[in-house]
């Protein structure tokens, strides 16, 4: 399988540090079972996009380019989250 961009959180005595790395996602369950805090990175957003308030549009286009469905948001257990607001 191809490698994916992941992020690991490392807790020190005073701070929590995050590091991004590429790895095969088949090891995610093993790492998480061992107590590591690892998440898969879905979108990478540059600061200028945040400054211009274009994050939603950036992620939508990035998902289209990566052939993902930008209309489905999933939680950690890969369940689709309903994004419709209740009225």
C-alpha positions in Angstrom: 0.0 0.0 0.0 1.1 3.6 -0.5 2.4 5.7 2.3 0.2 8.4 3.8 0.9 11.6 5.6 0.5 11.1 9.4 1.0 13.1 12.5 2.3 11.9 15.9 1.9 13.8 19.1 4.8 13.5 21.6 4.2 14.6 25.2 7.1 16.1 27.1 7.2 17.3 30.7 5.8 20.7 29.8 4.6 20.6 26.2 3.1 18.5 23.5 4.9 18.3 20.2 3.5 17.3 16.8 5.6 15.8 14.0 4.4 14.9 10.5 5.8 11.8 8.7 5.0 9.4 5.8 4.3 5.8 6.7 2.2 2.8 5.6 -1.2 3.1 7.3 -1.3 -0.7 7.9 0.7 -0.1 11.0 -1.8 2.5 12.5 -3.7 0.0 14.6 -0.6 -1.5 16.1 0.8 1.9 16.9 -2.5 3.1 18.5 -2.8 -0.1 20.5 0.6 0.5 21.9 -0.5 4.0 23.1 0.8 6.3 20.4 -1.3 9.3 19.5 -1.2 9.2 15.6 -3.7 10.7 13.2 -4.0 10.7 9.4 -3.6 14.1 7.8 -6.4 14.7 5.3 -5.5 18.2 4.1 -2.5 20.5 4.4 -3.4 24.2 4.4 -0.8 27.0 3.9 -1.0 30.0 6.2 -1.9 32.4 3.4 -5.1 30.4 2.7 -6.0 30.8 6.4 -5.2 34.5 6.3 -7.6 35.0 3.3 -10.3 32.9 5.0 -10.3 30.3 2.1 -9.8 27.1 4.2 -13.1 25.5 3.2 -12.6 26.2 -0.5 -8.9 25.0 -0.3 -9.9 21.7 1.3 -12.8 21.2 -1.1 -10.5 21.6 -4.1 -7.7 19.6 -2.6 -10.2 16.7 -2.0 -11.4 16.9 -5.6 -7.8 16.8 -6.9 -7.0 13.8 -4.7 -10.2 12.1 -5.9 -11.9 12.1 -2.5 -15.5 12.9 -1.9 -15.4 16.4 -0.3 -19.0 16.0 0.9 -18.3 13.2 3.4 -16.6 14.0 6.6 -15.4 11.0 8.6 -14.5 10.6 12.3 -11.6 8.6 13.7 -13.5 5.3 13.3 -14.1 6.1 9.6 -17.8 6.8 10.2 -19.4 9.5 8.1 -20.4 12.5 10.1 -23.7 14.1 9.1 -22.8 17.8 8.3 -26.4 18.9 7.8 -27.6 21.3 10.5 -30.8 20.4 12.3 -33.5 23.0 12.1 
